[in-house]
Amino acid sequence: MATLITSMLGTVVKNGLTKPATRAYPYVKREPFEHARGQLVVTGENCIFCSLCARRCPTNALEVDRAGRIFRFHPLRCIVCGACVEACNKGSLRMDPHHRGALVKPADGSDIVVEI
């Protein structure tokens, strides 16, 4: 029993005298890892509204209205899988390695939608 208490006290003293093992987030932000998929960036500059990206999206986070030439992105549905980026042959979609902040659905229950 005395050995156990001595061991525990040693651990307490050691932890009290060393730096914490955790990061100082949010004061110090970590750089993303190589090939990290942080968030989808929609430029829409070269978009021809072919809807290949919307068909490849497993969560229906993308909607393309070819007749109205409207591109809608629902960020709360996106699982950041990158399937849409692979499908887009015009380079209108890309993955940014920096993670976005948390998104919260509005109180009225409507979706957050980005239109281009």
C-alpha positions as CSV (number, residue, x, y, z in Angstrom):
1,M,0.0,0.0,0.0
2,A,2.8,2.4,0.9
3,T,4.5,1.7,-2.5
4,L,1.3,2.6,-4.3
5,I,0.9,5.9,-2.5
6,T,4.6,6.7,-3.1
7,S,4.1,6.0,-6.8
8,M,1.0,8.1,-7.0
9,L,2.7,11.0,-5.2
10,G,5.6,10.8,-7.5
11,T,3.3,11.1,-10.5
12,V,1.5,14.1,-9.0
13,V,4.7,15.9,-8.3
14,K,6.1,15.1,-11.8
15,N,2.9,16.4,-13.5
16,G,2.9,19.5,-11.3
17,L,6.4,20.5,-12.4
18,T,6.2,19.7,-16.2
19,K,4.4,21.4,-19.1
20,P,0.9,20.2,-19.9
21,A,0.8,17.5,-22.7
22,T,-2.1,19.2,-24.4
23,R,-2.0,22.1,-26.9
24,A,-2.8,25.7,-26.0
25,Y,-5.8,25.7,-28.3
26,P,-7.4,28.2,-29.2
27,Y,-4.5,30.5,-28.5
28,V,-2.1,28.4,-30.6
29,K,-3.6,26.9,-33.7
30,R,-2.0,23.8,-35.2
31,E,-1.0,23.8,-38.8
32,P,-2.9,21.1,-40.8
33,F,-1.2,17.9,-41.7
34,E,-0.2,17.3,-45.3
35,H,-3.1,16.0,-47.4
36,A,-5.6,17.0,-44.7
37,R,-9.2,17.7,-45.9
38,G,-10.4,20.6,-43.9
39,Q,-13.2,22.2,-45.8
40,L,-14.7,22.4,-49.3
41,V,-14.0,25.7,-51.2
42,V,-16.3,26.5,-54.0
43,T,-14.9,29.1,-56.5
44,G,-17.4,28.6,-59.3
45,E,-15.3,30.6,-61.7
46,N,-14.9,27.8,-64.2
47,C,-18.2,26.0,-63.4
48,I,-20.1,24.8,-66.4
49,F,-23.0,23.5,-64.3
50,C,-22.5,19.9,-65.5
51,S,-23.7,18.6,-62.1
52,L,-21.1,15.8,-62.0
53,C,-20.1,17.0,-58.5
54,A,-23.7,16.8,-57.3
55,R,-24.2,13.3,-58.6
56,R,-21.0,12.1,-56.9
57,C,-21.8,13.6,-53.5
58,P,-23.0,10.8,-51.1
59,T,-24.8,13.3,-48.8
60,N,-26.5,15.5,-51.4
61,A,-24.6,18.5,-50.1
62,L,-24.4,20.0,-53.6
63,E,-27.3,21.0,-55.9
64,V,-26.9,22.2,-59.4
65,D,-29.7,23.9,-61.3
66,R,-28.5,23.7,-64.9
67,A,-31.4,25.7,-66.3
68,G,-31.1,28.6,-63.8
69,R,-27.3,28.3,-63.6
70,I,-27.4,28.1,-59.8
71,F,-25.0,26.1,-57.7
72,R,-26.0,25.5,-54.1
73,F,-23.7,24.1,-51.4
74,H,-25.1,22.9,-48.0
75,P,-22.1,22.9,-45.6
76,L,-24.0,21.2,-42.8
77,R,-24.5,18.1,-45.0
78,C,-20.9,17.9,-46.3
79,I,-18.7,15.1,-44.8
80,V,-15.6,16.4,-46.5
81,C,-15.0,13.2,-48.5
82,G,-13.6,14.9,-51.6
83,A,-15.7,13.0,-54.1
84,C,-17.0,16.2,-55.6
85,V,-13.5,17.6,-56.1
86,E,-12.4,14.4,-57.9
87,A,-15.5,14.6,-60.2
88,C,-15.0,18.3,-61.1
89,N,-12.9,18.4,-64.2
90,K,-13.0,22.3,-64.4
91,G,-11.3,23.0,-61.0
92,S,-14.3,24.9,-59.6
93,L,-14.1,22.9,-56.3
94,R,-11.0,22.3,-54.1
95,M,-10.2,21.2,-50.6
96,D,-8.7,23.7,-48.3
97,P,-6.5,22.0,-45.6
98,H,-7.6,24.5,-42.9
99,H,-10.5,23.4,-40.9
100,R,-13.5,25.7,-40.7
101,G,-15.1,26.7,-37.4
102,A,-18.3,25.0,-36.1
103,L,-21.5,25.7,-37.9
104,V,-24.8,25.7,-36.2
105,K,-28.2,25.4,-37.8
106,P,-30.2,28.6,-37.5
107,A,-33.0,28.7,-34.8
108,D,-35.7,28.9,-37.4
109,G,-34.7,25.4,-38.7
110,S,-33.6,26.6,-42.2
111,D,-30.4,25.3,-43.8
112,I,-27.2,27.2,-44.3
113,V,-26.9,27.4,-48.1
114,V,-24.1,29.0,-50.2
115,E,-25.3,29.9,-53.7
116,I,-23.1,30.8,-56.7
